[in-house]
Amino acid sequence: MSDLSADLLAHAVAAKGFMPDDEGALLHRCAAERASSGPLLEVGTYCGKSAIYLGAAAQAAGGTVFTVDHHRGSEENQAGWEHHDATLVDPAIGRMDTLPVFRRTIHDAGLEDVVVAIVGRSTTVSAHWRTPLSLLFIDGGHAEEHAQNDYSGWAPWVMAGGLLVIHDVFPNPADGGQPPFHVWQRAIAGGAWDDVETVGSMRVLRRTSGEAGDPVG
């Protein structure tokens, strides 16, 4: 299992994003456990903060991270919402575009060889995906439809013994939106996963039944 270097940790902390340091450390630790067993995939790239935590582990293990995002921002990133960042708007078209910032983030961290950006909607890409995953990190759109679609489209492709990591899981509605919590509840109810660790709003589950491609509930 690899340690996160001081250099890459500094890049991760400095990158635009919403992940607390302790949750990032957990994500890296999970990725380090799994990176030698198969590809890692995250849904929800934004500007690349979590991709550094994943990419550092993949780099140490000779592995690969795929990160899926349309780069137009989730609902909560749009103008007038709490997490809007006006510097991420493309002035030529008046829409969010986080891809250039992500590319610079990954370049500066020295992770371009191991972090592969897939630019497109999660549902479009997952419909054609058939590769077993050693770790899946769900951190895409937090509306109910998007969160549930991310689980439906990607979770079946986690291999036996692989990890499912879900971000922004808040059992108490006063702490945050409920869709990621509903995804966690769905995963537990489906019977294919064991809940193995929690740090902050991040939940880690391990696939304990079925193989990649089998239903997960």
C-alpha positions in Angstrom: 0.0 0.0 0.0 1.4 3.4 -1.0 1.8 6.5 1.0 0.6 9.8 -0.5 3.7 11.9 -1.2 4.0 15.4 0.2 4.1 16.8 -3.3 0.9 15.1 -4.5 -0.8 15.8 -1.2 0.0 19.5 -1.7 -1.5 19.4 -5.3 -4.6 17.6 -4.0 -5.2 20.1 -1.2 -4.6 23.1 -3.5 -7.0 21.8 -6.3 -10.5 23.3 -6.6 -13.1 21.0 -5.1 -15.1 20.2 -2.0 -13.5 17.2 -0.4 -12.1 17.5 3.1 -8.5 16.3 3.6 -9.5 13.4 5.8 -11.9 12.1 3.2 -9.3 12.5 0.5 -6.9 10.5 2.6 -9.5 7.7 2.9 -10.1 7.7 -0.8 -6.4 7.4 -1.5 -6.0 4.6 1.0 -8.9 2.7 -0.7 -7.4 3.3 -4.1 -4.0 2.1 -2.9 -5.5 -1.1 -1.8 -7.2 -1.8 -5.1 -5.1 -0.1 -7.8 -3.0 -3.2 -8.6 -6.1 -5.3 -9.1 -7.8 -3.4 -12.0 -8.8 0.1 -13.1 -10.3 2.7 -10.8 -13.2 4.8 -12.0 -14.7 8.0 -10.6 -18.0 9.6 -11.6 -17.7 13.3 -11.2 -14.4 14.8 -12.1 -15.0 18.5 -11.5 -11.5 20.1 -11.4 -9.5 17.0 -10.5 -9.0 17.1 -6.7 -10.2 13.5 -6.1 -8.5 12.4 -9.3 -5.2 13.3 -7.6 -5.9 11.1 -4.6 -6.9 8.2 -6.9 -4.1 8.9 -9.5 -1.4 8.9 -6.8 -2.3 5.4 -5.8 -2.6 4.3 -9.4 0.8 5.7 -10.3 2.4 3.9 -7.4 0.8 0.6 -8.5 1.2 0.9 -12.3 -2.6 1.3 -12.6 -5.1 3.5 -14.3 -7.9 5.9 -13.3 -10.8 6.7 -15.5 -12.7 9.8 -14.6 -16.1 10.5 -16.1 -17.7 14.0 -16.4 -19.5 16.1 -19.0 -17.6 19.1 -17.4 -20.6 21.4 -17.6 -21.1 21.3 -13.9 -23.8 19.7 -11.7 -27.0 21.5 -10.7 -25.4 22.9 -7.6 -22.5 24.4 -9.6 -24.7 26.5 -11.8 -25.2 30.3 -11.5 -27.3 31.2 -8.5 -26.5 28.1 -6.6 -24.3 27.7 -3.5 -21.3 26.0 -5.2 -21.1 28.2 -8.3 -17.6 29.4 -9.3 -17.9 32.1 -11.9 -14.2 31.6 -12.9 -15.2 28.2 -14.4 -17.7 29.7 -16.9 -16.6 29.7 -20.5 -17.3 33.4 -21.5 -17.7 32.5 -25.2 -20.7 30.3 -24.5 -21.8 31.3 -21.0 -21.7 27.7 -19.7 -19.6 25.9 -17.1 -16.4 24.2 -18.4 -14.2 22.6 -15.8 -12.2 20.5 -18.3 -9.4 23.1 -18.9 -8.9 23.5 -15.1 -8.9 19.7 -14.7 -6.3 19.2 -17.4 -4.0 21.7 -15.9 -4.5 20.2 -12.4 -3.6 16.7 -13.6 -0.6 18.0 -15.7 0.8 20.0 -12.7 0.5 16.9 -10.5 2.4 14.8 -13.0 -0.5 12.3 -13.4 -1.4 12.6 -17.1 -0.1 9.1 -17.8 -2.4 7.4 -15.3 -5.5 9.6 -15.1 -7.7 9.3 -18.2 -10.5 11.8 -18.7 -13.8 10.5 -20.3 -15.8 13.6 -21.4 -19.5 12.7 -21.6 -22.6 12.0 -19.6 -22.3 9.2 -17.1 -25.4 7.4 -18.4 -24.1 7.5 -22.0 -20.6 6.1 -21.1 -21.9 3.5 -18.6 -24.3 2.1 -21.2 -21.2 1.0 -23.2 -18.9 0.1 -20.3 -17.9 -3.6 -19.9 -14.6 -3.5 -18.1 -14.4 -4.9 -14.5 -13.5 -2.2 -12.0 -11.5 -2.6 -8.8 -12.9 0.6 -7.3 -15.8 2.8 -8.2 -16.1 6.3 -6.7 -19.5 7.9 -7.1 -19.3 11.7 -6.7 -21.3 13.0 -9.6 -24.6 14.9 -9.8 -26.4 14.9 -6.4 -30.0 15.1 -7.8 -31.8 11.9 -7.1 -32.0 10.9 -10.8 -28.3 11.4 -11.4 -27.2 9.7 -8.2 -29.4 6.7 -8.8 -28.3 6.5 -12.5 -24.7 6.5 -11.5 -25.2 3.6 -9.2 -27.3 1.7 -11.7 -24.9 2.2 -14.6 -21.6 1.7 -12.9 -21.9 -0.4 -9.7 -22.5 -3.7 -11.4 -19.1 -3.5 -13.0 -17.2 -3.5 -9.7 -15.4 -6.9 -9.4 -15.8 -9.3 -6.5 -13.9 -7.9 -3.5 -13.8 -4.5 -5.1 -14.7 -1.2 -3.4 -17.6 1.2 -3.9 -16.9 4.6 -2.4 -19.8 7.1 -2.2 -19.3 10.8 -1.3 -21.6 13.2 0.4 -23.6 10.6 2.3 -25.7 12.5 4.9 -28.2 10.5 6.9 -29.4 13.7 8.6 -31.2 15.9 6.0 -30.0 19.0 8.0 -26.4 18.1 7.1 -26.9 17.9 3.3 -28.8 16.5 0.4 -30.2 13.0 0.6 -29.7 11.3 -2.8 -26.2 9.9 -2.1 -27.5 8.5 1.2 -30.4 6.9 -0.7 -27.8 5.3 -3.0 -26.0 3.9 0.0 -29.2 2.6 1.4 -30.0 1.0 -1.9 -26.6 -0.7 -2.1 -26.9 -2.1 1.4 -30.5 -3.3 0.7 -29.3 -5.0 -2.5 -27.2 -7.5 -0.6 -24.1 -7.4 -2.8 -22.1 -5.1 -0.5 -20.8 -4.9 3.0 -20.4 -1.5 4.6 -16.7 -1.4 5.7 -15.7 2.2 6.7 -16.9 5.8 7.1 -15.0 9.0 7.4 -17.0 12.2 7.4 -19.5 12.0 4.5 -17.6 9.2 2.7 -18.8 5.6 2.9 -16.8 2.6 1.7 -18.5 -0.7 0.7 -16.9 -3.9 -0.5 -18.6 -6.2 -3.0 -19.2 -9.6 -1.3 -21.4 -11.4 -3.8 -21.6 -11.7 -7.6 -19.0 -10.9 -10.3 -18.5 -7.8 -12.5 -21.5 -7.5 -14.7 -23.9 -9.2 -12.3 -26.9 -7.2 -10.9 -26.3 -5.5 -7.5 -29.8 -4.4 -6.6 
